[in-house]
Amino acid sequence: MSQKQRTHIYAHRGVSCKYPENTLSAFRAAEGVGADGIELDVQLTKDDQLIVIHDLHLNRTTSGSGLVRAHTLSELKRLDAGSWFDERFTGETLPTLDEVFAWAQSNELIFNVELKGVVEDRDRLFTAISACIDTFKMRDRVILSSFDHVLIKKLSGSFTRNQLAVIVMAALYDPGDYVQKVGATGYHFYYPAMTEAEVHHLLHKGLKLRPFTLNQEEDIRRYIQLGVNGIFTDDPELAIRVALELSPTK
């Protein structure tokens, strides 16, 4: 199949099964194994800079503690974001989105940027992410997603529907109409929360379906065969192998 016809493989927080999540090491590894794109998480620092980290608190994936939002960028850059995963990654730092996009100039990866943080930061986050994307001319290579659908609706005034996605954990009633009202086409859902019939129906309605987080071969195979637009996985090498096995050109 051609690049445009097949299911895109997104490395969830990079190759997070083998590297510390949301780090440049994990992102470079995703490029190295041939992933189509990278899913990463972004939130604001105390001084309104865009830092790449999943949790609102620092404790799990860095040597720091407390809220990300309570620290300046310079404070966050002094933290170790690798040794929690393996001592081989001691000294790995939290990347800024600027650093990721600067690196992205050397490749053609797609970036799914999940926007995180508290709802009071919507306006600041909107301003910061829009400026960053335009500075690095990344509009054609970015999907913006969030559990905060109010933020996605706000972004729809500046970005096209195909650049935006809502994220849901539970089954949503009539998601086709809902996603359209929010101003998006992307529907990122927890994979056990949808039947095959619902998947086919929403694909027919034009939604861009990207389930998360698929790490078992059976689940990866099932959703690729269903024809979803993309999958998020911690193990993109496995997903790529499955996709190649299913390719009719193989």
Helices and strands as residue ranges (DSSP letters): E 8-12, H 24-33, E 37-44, E 50-52, G 68-70, H 73-77, G 87-89, H 97-104, E 110-115, G 119-121, H 122-135, G 139-141, E 142-146, H 149-155, G 161-163, E 164-168, H 175-182, E 186-189, G 191-193, H 196-204, E 208-209, H 217-226, E 230-233, H 236-246
